[in-house]
Amino acid sequence: MEEKRHISGYPLIINYLGIFAILIGLILLIPLTVIIFYPSEVTEATNFLIPSLSSIGLGTIVVWIFKGREKERLGRSQDAILVVSIWILAIFISALPFVLTNNYNFTQAIFESTSGYSTTGLTVVDVTQTPNIYLFFRSLLQFVGGVGLVLVLTSAISDKFGMRLYSAEGHSDKLVPNLIRSGRMILSIYIGYILVGSIFLVIFGLTPFDALNHSITAVATGGFSTQAASIGAFNSLGVEITIMVLMLLGGTNFFVHLMLLRGKFKNVFGHVEMKLLGILLVVFIPLLVINTFSMYNGNFFESLRISSFQFISAVTGTGFQTISTFSVMPPFFMSVLIIVMVLGAGMGSTAGGMKQYRVALAFKSLYWNIREQFGHKKIIRTHYINKIGTPTVVVDKEVIQNYSFLMTYLLALFTGALIFSGFGYSIKDSLFEFASALGTVGLSVGIVSYTANPIILWTSTVGMFLGRLEFFVVFIAGAKILMDIKKKR
């Protein structure tokens, strides 16, 4: 009996990328369904078919080359290389439909694709001149990126290894013991929210197309809109309340959703992130109302409406707007939005930023440290933090790793803002814009645009990429590749 040949290391990574190339190609076929409802856009079909079929064809060739070989386990840190490679591959292939329109250069197309998958929402697309098939395509990218690119694609590989990749992508929301069941549960919750949200938005006057797109990008905390004025174009309180609810759901850990759907409200409200979010809402929204009160001629409800929507849009990392420009907003208002864009939403949610759990843990560890400085030196304390209503032990290693992430995040934030300021923008606007990119938010003061300098767009693209994958998986992948190159010399 002939012994099967084995495949490991980088050939194994290439083999997996072949599988993922096929799946990414299939994703690019989904927007073609829009042609059923908008037949005049059939001329745009080739812009999706060419990259889709090319990706499927190339992926099939790669899979065929390695056909029949026994797959070994990926080595240490090679799962990080695969995750980063999957993201780069998906972003590149998904940028091609934009390039093929001849309306966008390579830089702009990569920027738009990255903004989609990272659920950021910053855009170089003029939605008033763009066919519906591309508007839906952008929403689809945010759907896939919001759920988790790896989660959508790992049906092609083993469940155990798929969970490793999903964790490496920055997720911790393993709802049940295996990835397939967990994935189905997450998708069910996700799609359920989108459908209910779409129904409410239609009731409040949106067309089914607008309702579906905004519901998808609200739950994905992505913020891509079919309207140039974003949610402000509808000027509807019902629409805004629906969108706010969807944004809050999207910015919440999927574990919390599971507890909520099971009626375990004590677990939901006992979760440390829910407590922090509640504090942020209670403290900052009244302050923003006071700060903008005079702007709206003393109209309390108008000030509350604007302040609540923009605060929730920022803290959940969504990026929808109900105001035409941020240039008229008070400095305090802008400062608060920068702070909450940096803080971010829940771990395991579709949002970016530092994440509320990490911020809460940083404050908790600061309190623990101060308490121990004044306590008896011989007393050894066990530290706990409330996760989904359950006190969970926090070890020193987790605290150190947490501070490492926060410092890395702040260093990246200031570096990006410094680059932006080099093009003549104020430090306030530079901080706001790059905080939006790094936190995968999408709010903009106008620095990022179709006519923006390529360095601005590439800086934003790198920020969105690092912010979505949470830095360390990218660093680990890069370090592993460099180490392997040095070994071969």
Secondary structure by P-SEA (a helix, b strand, c coil): cbbbbbbccaaaaaaaaaaaaaaaaaaaaccccccccccccccaaaaaaaaaaaaaaaaaaaaaaaccccccccccaaaaaaaaaaaaaaaaaaaaaaaaaccccaaaaaaaaaaaaacccccccccccccaaaaaaaaaaaaaaaacccccccccccaaaaaaaaaaacccccccccaaaaaaaaaaaaaaaaaaaaaaaaaacccaaaaaaaaaaaaaccccccccccccccccaaaaaaaaaaaaaaaccaaaaaaaaacaaaaaaacaaaaaaaaaaaccaaaaaaaaccccccaaaaaaaaaaaaaaaaaaccccccccccccccaaaaaaaaaaaaaccccccccccccaaaaaaaaaaaaaaaaaaaccccbbbbbbbbcccccccccaaaaaaaaaaaaaaaaaaaaaaaaaacccccaaaaaaaaaaaaaccccccccccccccaaaaaaaaaaaaaaaaccaaaaaaaaaaaaaaaaac
